[in-house]
Amino acid sequence: MDKMISFIGGGNMATAIIGGLLSSGLSDCDHIYATAAHEATVLRLKESFGIDAGTDNKIAAQKADILFLAVKPNLFHKVIPEIRHAITDDTIIVSIAAGQPMERIEDMFERSIKLVRVMPNTPALVGASMSAICCNDGITKDELAEIQAIFNSFGESEVISEYLMDAVVGVSGSSPAYVYMFIEAMADAAVADGMPRTQAYKFAAQSVLGSAKMVLETGKHPGELKDAVCSPGGTTIEAVAQLEKSGFRSAVIEAQRACVQKSRDMSS
């Protein structure tokens, strides 16, 4: 990809995307530019990736064929007026902010724009993100494929309709936090049974990783995979029965739906 890609914002997600672009060979340091509010972040971006960086968002917008809005959603009202006249009609705007629907972003630009909205998640930092992508009518199929290739460079992605974006927040955007709590709880139980904590975290985390790979790579229903572990009268079915008694699945469902409702409230 020989397009110039600019980032407004140099936080964790921008860092993950830049790293994915460079490590995959999709882009190089001569075709990436980034801005940040603080000089220390600018210096970190330059030293970490060998890219050019600065503090002027207008320069980022002027340079960009693809422009990532990688700032917090509460900063959109400040950043977009700075850059709305610096982009061209062909600039592809990519928003990775929660709670900012495409219609609202288009209104902030006060003009027709090519817009893609993406919801990645924090495992992007280790090359294992799950990203949901939607776009407005200004984006062509080829342009959408380019954006999807960027997000596939540090994980997996799916193109969805925007009305599903709140559901995505619940099932992948916020869900790493639930999984970390599950890993922590399993490790705590192992520690209670005498295992050193460092080993407990490794056993728990690797079990979650392996179980996820089983779902993705076998294509089998999670319930079928669960049943295969549950021998009659065995230890696993005893644990599963206790989880059911404690409302495990109901707790996960209700927590995730609360997350989705909060996302809808933020978007309204």
N, C-alpha and C positions, 0 to 999 in steps of 0.2 A: 504494500500500500504506500503510494507516494504522496498522499495527501498530508497537509499540515494539520496536526491535531493539537489544539490548545486546551488547557485546563484552567478554569478559574476556581481556585481552591487547591490547597496542597496537603489535605489531610489523609487519613488512612485509606479511604476508598480511592482517591485520586492516585495515591502512591501504589496501590494494588493494581490499578488499571495500567499505569505507566509501566510498572514492572512486567505485567503480562504482555504488553505490546512489545517491549524490548526483548524479553526472554524467548518469545515465540518467533521473533523475526518479522512480525507483521509491520513494524515500523522501526525507525532508528532515531538516535538522539538528535539528528539534524532536522527531524520532522515533528518534534514534540516541543511545545512551549508551555510554561505554567506560570501562574501568578499566585501569590500568597500575601496576606495582610502584613506579615512580619518578616523582616529581613533574615531572621534566623531560619525560618522555614524555607525561604528562597535559597539560602546557602545550602541547606540540607538537600534540597532537590537537585541543585547543581552538582554537589559532591557525590550524591548517591547514584545519580543516573547519567551524569554528563550532559544534561539538557540545558538549554537556555531558560532562564526564569527571571521574573521581576515582580513588581508590585502594581503595575499599571494594567488594569483590566481591559482598557480600550486597546492596548497593543495586542493583548491575547486575542481579542475579538477580530481585530483587523488582520491578523496573521492567519486565522483559522479557516480551514475547509470544514473541519469538524470541531465544534466548540462544546466542551463539557462544562456544565454548571455543577460544580462539585462543592458548593457551599451549603451551609445549613438553610433549610427552607425559610427561616425568619429573616434571612439576608437577601432574599430574592427582590424585595421591594427596593432595596438599595442598589444592588448590582445591576439589575436589568436596565434601569434608566441610564446607567453609565455606558452601556454597550449597545443599546437598541439601534443606534444610528451608525455603529461601527461595523456591523455585520453586512454581508451582501445577501442578495436574494437566494444565492446558492449555498450559503452557509448552513450546515446541518447542526442544529442545537440538540444536545443530549442532556436531559435533566436526570439526575440520580437522587432527587430530593423526595422524601416522603411527604404526603399531604399536600402536594401541589399538582392538581389535575391539569391536563394539557390546555383546556379552555382558559383556565386562569392564567397560565403562562403566556398563552397567545395574547390575552388581553393586556398583560404587562408590556409586551413588546409593541403593542399598538400598530401592528403591521402583519402581513402574511409571512409566516416563517415555516421552514422545514423543521419539524420537531419530533424528537424521539424521547419517550419517557421510559426509564429503566429502574427496576428495583433489584439491585444486587444484595448480597449479604456479606457479613464480615469474614467468612471463610475464604473470601477473595484474597485475603492476606497470605494464605498458604496455597493459593492456586486451586481452590476447591469451592468456588462460589456457585450459587444457583441464582440466575438472573432472569427476571421477567421483563419482556420488551413489548412496548406498543408504540404506535406512531400515528401522526396525523396524515391527512390526504396528500400533503406536500412531498412525502417521502416515497421514492420509487422502490421497486422490488430490489434493484441492485444496491441502492443505498441502504436499505434495511439489511440486506445480506452482509454488507460491509460492517455495519454496527454490530450485528450478531457475531461476526467473526472476531471482533474486538473482545466481546464479553466471553466468547468461547476460549479465548487465549488464556483465561485464568479460571476456568470452570466450565459449567454448562449453562445453557440458556434456552428459553422457550418464548415464542411470540404469542401474545395473548391479546384479548380485547381489554380495553382500559377498565371496563366495569368489574373485571376480576382482580384489579390491582390491590384492592383492600384485602381480599382473600389471600393474595400473595404475601402481604405484610405479615399475616398470621402464620402461614404455613412455611415460609422460608425467611422472610426479612427479619422477624423477631425470634423465630424458633430456635436459633442456636442457644439463646439464653435458657430455654426450657431444657435443651439437651445437656447443657453444662450443669444445670441443677440435678438432672438425672444421674449424670456421671459422678457428681459430688456425693449424692446420696448413696450410690452403690459403693463408692470408695469409703464413705463413713462406716457403712455396714461391715466392709471387709476389715477396716481398722478395729472395729469393735470385736471382731473375731480373731484379732491378733496379727493382722498383716501390716507391715510397715506402710506408711501413707504413700510414699513415692511409688512403691510397687502397686498399691491399691489403685491409684490414679491410672497407671499404665494398663493394668488388667481391665479396668472399667472402660477406659477410652478406646482401647483396641477392640474390645468386644462390641462397642457401639459402631466403630468404623467397619468392622467385619460384617456385622449384621446389615448395615446399610448397603454394603457392596453385594451381599447376597440378594437383597431386594432388587437392586438395579441390574445386576448381571444375570440372575436366573430368570427374571421376569415372572417369578411365582408370586402369588398373593401372600402378603405378610402373615395372614392367618394360617396358610398352608405351611409356611416356614416355621411358625410358632408350634404348630401341631407336631412337626417332625422332631422337635426337641423334647416334647412332653411324653415321656415314656409312661405307660400305665402304672399308677401307684408310685411314681418316682419323685425326685426332688423338684424338678421344674414345674410340674403341674401343681405341686404344693405351693410354690411361690406365686404362680399365676392365679391360683384360687385366692390367695391372700390379697393380691393386687386388685382383683375384682371385688372382693369384700370391702376394700378400702376406697372403692370408686375411682380407680386409677384412670380408666379410659374417660369416664365422665369428667374428671378434673381437667384432663388435657383438653377435651373438647370445649368445655366451658371457658377455660383460660384463653384458648385460641380465639374463640368467638368474642370474648371481651376485648382482645387485642384488635380484632377486625373492626369492632364497633368504634373503638378509639380512633382508628385510622379513618373511618368514615366521618367521624365528628371533626377531625382535623381538616378533612378535604371539603367540608361543607361551608 
